[in-house]
């Protein structure tokens, strides 16, 4: 293997642009998963007596929350790829 390794040992330090591209590719899926989880959390909240969350509200909140979720998913996938290459 060539390239400089980062201290985390999960992704090479030179792979930051590739990680960003992978995160951008995964963003729609992560944002959709966040929206579904928020909506389901709202449905469970009704059991506790809380008001229901509108699906549009869950989608609107998932847009910014999808960014860290996509970044975490990209780091996880990149770690799996690095492990498979060893």
N, C-alpha and C positions, 0 to 999 in steps of 0.2 A: 504494500500500500504506500502510496506517495501522498504528500501533503502534510500540512501542519495540523496537529491534533489540538483541539481545545482542551482546557482543564477538565471539562465535564466528561470527556471520553465518550460522549454519545454522538457527536457530530463533528466533523472537521471544522476548524475555524473558518476555512475558506468557503464553506457551504452555506453561509448566511443568505445569499441571494436565492439559492436553490430551496432553502427552507421557506423563504418568503413566497416563492412561486407555489410550493406545495401547500402552504397555508391558504393562499388565494384560491387554489383549486379545491381545497376542502371546505372553504368558507360557506358555500350554499348549504352543504350537508350539515355542517355544525350549527349554523343559524337555524335551520329547520328543526334540528334535534332540540335546540334550546327552546324554540317556540312551542314544540309539542310538550316538552317537560314543564314549561311554565303553565301552559293551559291545563295539563293534568294536575299540577300542583294547585291551581285554582279550583278545580273540581274537588280535590280532596279538602280544600279549605272550606267548601260549603258544608262538609260534614261537621266542621268545627263551628259553624255558624257565621263564617265570613262571607262577604258578598262574592258572587261569581266573577271571574275574570273574562272579559270579552276576548274572543279569538284575535281580533284586530289589535287589541292592547298587547297580547302575548307576542304577536308578530313584531309590533313596533319596539318592544323591549328587547326582543331577540336580535335585532339588527346590531346594536352596539355590543351586546354580550356574546355575539357570535365570533367577534374578533379574537378575544383571548381563548375561546374554546377552539377555534381553528388553529391558533398558534400552538396550543398544547397538543392538539391532535397531530399536527405536522411534526412536532418534536418527537412524539411517540412513534409515529410511522418511520421517521428518519432513524430513530434508535433501533427499530426492528430491522430496517434495511442494513444498518451497520453491523448488527449482530449476525444477520444472515450472510454477510460478506466475509465474516471471520472464519 
